[in-house]
Amino acid sequence: MEGYITETAITAEEALDKCEDRKFNVAIVDLKLPRKDGIWLLEKLNEIKSKIPVIIITNHPSIETAVQSIKKGAYDYLTKPVNFEELGLIIKKIIERQTLIAENILLRKQLKDKYSPKNI
């Protein structure tokens, strides 16, 4: 994808290690991975403090895996071949939401600081 800095991982464990060491805006996770599957990684990523939004992709879609992914906290569920225009819009929406949340936190802190007892 153009305009984004990306990292890849072959296994779920490798991806989890990278996500524990660094902050990512989004994780795009294939359901079928060596050793541990994408659902395992989704669950582990949801345990991380920063709660990385996860987009699940799969070559073998089913209602069961779609429902399971969403119930476990996936932001979205896409089938292969991935429509990159759709994926780009989803990522853009995730980043816009993260920006709004960060701005809200900053504004709340500024209001709290401005109206704290020491400033009255």
N, C-alpha and C positions, 0 to 999 in steps of 0.2 A: 504494500500500500504506500502510495506516495504521500509525503508530508509527515510521516510518523517515524519515530525511531523504534525499531522492533528488536526483539530478542527471540531466539528459538530454543526449544528444548526437545530432546528426543523422548524422554521418559517423564512420567508424572512426578517422580521423585526429583529429577533435575529441575523441572519447572518450579516445584515447591521450594527448593533450595534458593533459586533465583529470587522468588517472590518474598522470601523471608529476609533476604539481604538488601533488597532494593524496593522502591515504591514504583508500581506500575499503575497506569490509569485503567487498563482493561486487560483481561486474559482471554485469548481465543483458544479454546480447548477442544481437541478432537475426542470423541467418545472412545474411540479405539486407540489405545496406547499400549506399548509393551509393558508387561508386568502388572501395573495398576491401571485401572481404566479412568476415563474422564470424570465419571461420577465421584470416584474416590478423590481425585484432585479438586473437584468442585467443593466437596465437603471440607477438605483441608484448607483451601483458600478462604472459605467462609469463617474458619476459626482464627485466621490471621487478624490482628487488630485493625488493619486498614480496610478489610473487607473489599477486596478487588472485585469489580463487576466482571462476571464471567459470561462469555458467549460460547455456547456449546455448538460444535459442528459435527455432522455425521454423514457417512456414506450409506448408512443403513437406518433410515429414519423409521420410527414407529411411534404410535400414540403413547405407548407405555414409556419409552425413553424420554419422549418430549415432556410428558406429565411429571415423570420422576425428576428430570432436570430442573424444571420450573419449581417444583415443590422443594427441591434441595437448594434453591436460591439462584439459579441461573438467570441472568438478565434477559437472555434470548436464546433461541434454539434454531439453528439454520441447517439446511441440507446441502450436501455437495452435489454438483459443483456449486461453490459459493458464488452468489451474485455480489460482485465487489462494490457495485453502486449501493446496494442495500446494506452491505456490511459497513461501508463508509458512513452512511447516514446513521446507523446504529451507534457507531463509535463517536460520531459528532454529537449525538444526543447525550451519550454518557459523559463526555467531556464537558458539555454545556451544563449538565446537571451538577457535576463536580465543581465547576467554577461558581455556580450559583450558591452551592452549599458553603464553599470557602468564603465567598463574599459575605454571606449571611453571618457566618461565625465572626468574621472580622468586624462587621458593623455592630453586632451585639457586644463584642468586647469593647469597641470604641464608646458605645453608649454607656456601658457599665462603668468604664473608666471616667467618662465625662461627668456622670452623675453619682460618683462614689462620694461617701461622706468627706473624704479629704479635699474634694474639689468644691464643696458647698460652702 
